[in-house]
Amino acid sequence: MESISHPAQPDFTTRTPKAVKDRPTPPLQFPADEPRRVIIQACVTDIPGCPRKRFHVLGDDFCQYRLGRSFQWQVSVSGYDGCLILADCDSDEPLKRWFVYDFHVKTLLTEEEVLGLPHEVYRASRQGDKWEMWVETAGQRSSSYVWGGREEQKLLSELREVSS
């Protein structure tokens, strides 16, 4: 796997927009072993580095910020972090796109099980070297995506068969 060049400690500011000012902001850390889905909307050209690596850069920056660790890309029976790559995230145009990340993936989940997971939704903007994120509310839209990624789940199934 190629290494990703970006700051080791990304600078994030989380704020709640005035429209949701009265809602509590989630804690800055969540349990590393708790499955959850995180959805981030960002302008694709705000993400530094190679356009094909934007998912990696944003996911790793967010993981450093929220979990104090790197994104776990390697599929493993003990768990991994998955991402769902949606259209136009590698565009050279300043398009706003959704980036979907699944944390602590250990097994395939049904759509109903995904609905039961904690979801965090953010809107992000990068000003120079600093990310600013607004907390949003999650809807049912993201539950239609396969938990941990379709191809990764196939690989995990094969790993489980070999290890049993």
Helices and strands as residue ranges (DSSP letters): E 11-15, G 18-20, E 36-43, G 44-46, G 51-53, H 54-67, E 80-84, E 96-105, H 111-115, E 119-127, E 130-136, G 141-144, H 150-163
